[in-house]
């Protein structure tokens, strides 16, 4: 699109339209746009698609001096000014909600390219679907927002991120507790397969096909559902290989790398585990007393390193340490202690799965 010489109307500057490629982002034509469909008709406009570049000052509103008199930038100018100030005259990727394609981003392109004479203003446009709560769009004006802080009170960051990534970015997404619960379980599966390092002498599995599947999804318009499917396919194969006693160290490294591309950390929140710290301290103290004075040097040393002082909050690392103690108990044929540890973990909502290569755990809050 080209802009004719801007005209000044009632303290506002409007671009005078001339024929061009206005509408190329939204796939609209000037002839096909009907006045008043999205924009209130103004008799001062030379063309129905004219829009404000500079708004004349109004009482009680912020304003600045300009060659056209006091006023402030129009809505579209604000974004062009910020983009060009920090990112230059041509952007690599420009994002935003689908409700901004027209008229906002269309006008942003028009004024930016007219100002610089360079095309395109942005090489790629990424427009996301809207987040909904039930059937309604989540918005401040409707008062139906769920803040990030509120979501993190109930779910780990990885679970929330997986929930958003499970739908293509261009599709609308309804926020539900059921959906987030499912993604928390999915996050647990990924954490579990990464929690125990393996050091088998066998040839490890090759994760390359799963990496290729992941990259194919990301190359397909950031198809994150396809990319996630590759990650979960990889995790299932890792579990099978580990159960067979094969090394999955290389595959674990691959899974961490792929997850990092999506912003996943595979970490538990400290507040996510609602485990009784006092009971944990009592259990470890009891085990220490029972093995003290025995010839189980490895177990005694492990207990001494772990139980230096009472803890106030049980973290994922503490559960890992407790499983290490349980493994040593089994090595020294202290099966009663090992069973007691497992029973205590189960009472706290921590499920343990034993395999040839070690034990992994998952967490479900006890209701």
N, C-alpha and C positions, 0 to 999 in steps of 0.2 A: 504494500500500500504506500501511496505517497500522500503527503499532506500539503494542501495549498497554504497560502499565507494565513496564519491564525487570525481570527477575528475577535474583537473584544465586545462582549455583550453584558451589560449590567454588572460590570466589575469582574466578570469571569472571562477567561480566555478559552475559546473553543477552536479545535482544529477544523479548518475547512476541508472537507473530504474531496478527493478526486478519485477517479477510477484506479483500481489497482488490485492487490491481493488481500485486502481487508476481509477477514473471515476465514483465512486459510487454516487456522488452528482448530476452529470449531466446525470447519467444513460448511460454512454458510456463504451465501452470496449477498451482495448489497440489494439486488433485486428481490431476493427471497426473504429478506428481513422485513418484517412489517412493523411499522412505527407503533410503539406502545406495548410490544410483546413483553419486553423485559425492562424497558426504560420509559419513564414518564415523558410524554410528548411535551416539548417546550417550544412555544411559538417563536422564540428568539433563535432557535437553531436553523442553520441553513440546510442541514441534512438530518434526518431522524437519528442517524448513528453518531452525530457529533457528541463529544463528551468533554468534560471539564478538565482543563490542565491546571488552571489557577482560579481559586475561588475568592471572590471579593470578601473583604473583612466584614464580620458581623459582630454586633455588640456581645460581649461576654465570651467570645471565642478567641483562641490564640491567633496572632497574625504577625506578618513580617512585611517590611517595605520591599517593593519590587518595582521594575519599570512600568508595571501596569497598575500601580497603587498598592496599598496595604492588602494583605490577604494571606492565604495559605495554599500549599499544594493540594491538587485534587488527589483522590484516592489512588489512581493509577500511577501518578507521578511519584508518589512516595516510594513505591516499590522499584521503579526504574532508577531513582536517585540512589537508593541503598545498594541495589545490585551493581551499578556502575562504579560506585565509590569503592566497594570492597572486592568486587570480582571482575571488573573490567567491562568492556563494551560488548563482548560476546561471551555468553555463559556456556559451559559444557552441559549441565543438567539443571533444569528449572522444575521445581515440584510445587504441589498444591492440591487442594481438594477439587473434585470434579465440578463442584458448584462454582468454581472460579474460572473455568475455561472461557465462558462468555458471560458478561463482557470484559471482566477484569484482565485476564491474560491476553485476550485479543487486543485490547486497547494498549496494554503494556508493550506488546510487540510493535504496534503501529507507531507509538510515540518514540520508542527506543530506536527503531530502524530509521525513522524519519530524522531523528536527531543526529545519529552517527553516520548515516549513509551506508552502514554495514549490514549485511544479511548473512546468516540469520542472527537474530538477537540471542536465541538459545538453540543449541544443536539438538537437544533432546528435551522432551516434556514428559514428566511423570506425574500423572494425576491419580490420586488415591480415592477409593470409594469412601463413603462416610460411615463413621462409627455410630451405631444405633443402640438405644436402650429400649428393648422391646421393638415396637413398630415405629418409634419416633427417633429422629436424628438427635444425637446427644449435643446439646448446646447450652451455653450459659443463659441465653434468653428464656429457654424453656425450664431452666432450673433442674434438669435431669442429668447432671454431670456425675460421673464417678471419678474422683481425683486419683492421680497416680498413688498418692499416699494411702488412700483408702484401699486401693487394689493391693498394694504391697503389705497391708496389714493381714491379708488373707492368703496371698500367694507369693511364691518366690519370683524374682525378676525374670528368671528363665522361663517359668510357666507362662507369664504374661506375654513375653516376647514370642514364645511358641504359638500362643493363641492368635496373635496378630499375623504371624507368618504362615499359619495354616490356611489362610485364605489369600487369594491373589490380591495384590495391592489395589487393583482397579475395581474390585468387587466390594459392595457394602458389607459390613460386618456387624452383627448384633452381639453386644456384650452380655454374657450370661454366666452365672456361677457354675452351671453344669459344664459349660465349655471350658472354663478355667480349671475346674476340678480335673477334667480329662487331660488337659495339658500338663497339670502338675504330675499326674501319673506318668505321662510321657517323658517329662523331664527326669523323673525318678529312674526310668528305664535307662536313659542315657547316662545319668550319674553312676548307676550301678555298674554298668559295663566298663566304666572308666575308673571305678573306685579301687579295684585291686589290680596292681601291676603283675604281669606274668613273666616268668623267666625260664620258660621251657627250652630245652635243647632242640626241640623239633623245629622244622622250618615253619616260620610264621605264615599266616594267611596274607594274600596280596590284596590290599584294599583298592587297587587302581580302578577296577570296573565301577566301584561305588563312587569313587571320586569323579570319574568321567560322567556318571549319571547325574551327580550333583551339579557339575559345571554345565551340563546340557540344560538342566532346568533353569539355572541362573542366566544362561545365554538366551533363553526363550522369554524375553520381556520380564526378567526377574521373577520367574515362576517359582516362588518359594515353596508352594505345596509339593511340587515335583522334587525340589532340592531336599526338603525334609523327608520325603519318602525314601530318598537315597540314603539319608543318614540312619533312618530306622531299619532299612534293609541291612545296612552295614552292621548295626548294633545286634540284630538278630543272628547274623552269621558269626559275629564275634562270640556271642554266647554259645553257639553250637561248637565252634572251634575250641573254646575254653573248656567246655564240658568234655571234649575229646582229649584234653591234655595238651593241646597245641598252643603255641605262643600267639598272642594277639597284641604284642607290644607295638608293632608297626601300625596295626590297624587302630589302636588307641591314639597314637600320634596323629593319624589321618583324621580321625573323628574330632579330635580337639581342634585341628586346623580348620576343618570345614565349619565347625560350630563357631569358631572365632569370626569367620566371615559374616555370620549372621548375628554377631554380638552376644553369643551364648557363653557363659562362664562355667557352667556345670558345677557351680558352688551352691551349697545349702546356705540359707540365711541363718544367722545365729538365732533369731527368734522363731525360726520355722520349726525347730525341734522343741516340743513341749514335754520334756522329760524331767522327772523329779531328780534334781541335783542332790538333795539330801540322801535319797535312796541310792543313788549312784555311788556317793561317797561311802555309804555303809557297806555296799556290796564289795567294792574294791578293798576296803579295810578288812573285811571278813576273809577275802581270798588271801590277802597279805599275811594275816595271822595264821591261816591254815598251812601255808607253804613255808612260813618262816621256820628255819631250823632243819628243813629237809635238804636232800642232796640235789634238788631240782634247781641247779644254779641258773639256768637260762630263765626260768620262770621267776625266781626270786629277783634277779637283776631287772627283768622287765617290770615287775611290780614296783620295785624301788624307784625306777625311772619315771613311772607313770604317776604313782601316788606320792607326790611330794607335799601336797597340801590340799585341803578341801576346796572343791570348785563350787562356784555359785550358779553357773550356767553350763548346761551340757551342750556341746557342739558336735558337729559331724566328726571332728577329729577325735573327740572323746569316745564316740561309738567305735571308730576304727581301732583305737587303742584297746578297747574292751574286747573286740574280736581277736586282736593279736594275743591278748592274755588267754582267751578261750582256746585259740589254736595251740598255745604252749601247754595248756592244761591237758589237751588231748594227746600231745606228744609225750607227756610224762604219765599218761594213763590216769590222769585225774578226771575221770569221766563224770563223776558226780558234780564236781565244780563246773565243768564245761556245760553240763545240762542246766545247772542252776543259773549260769550266765545267760544261756539261751532263754530260759523261762522268764528271767527278769526282763530281758530285752522285749520279749513278746508282751509282757504286761505293760510295757511302756509304748507299745505300738510299733516296735522295731522288729520286722520280720527278717530272718536269716535264711539264706539259701546256701547250702554247701555243695561244692563241686570238686572235681579232681584237682583243680588248680587253686582252690581256696574258697573262702566264704565271702559273699556279698550281702548287703542289707538294703532294705527299703523301709520307708517310714509312713505310717498312717496314724494320724492323731487318734488317741483313745477317746471315744465319746463318753 
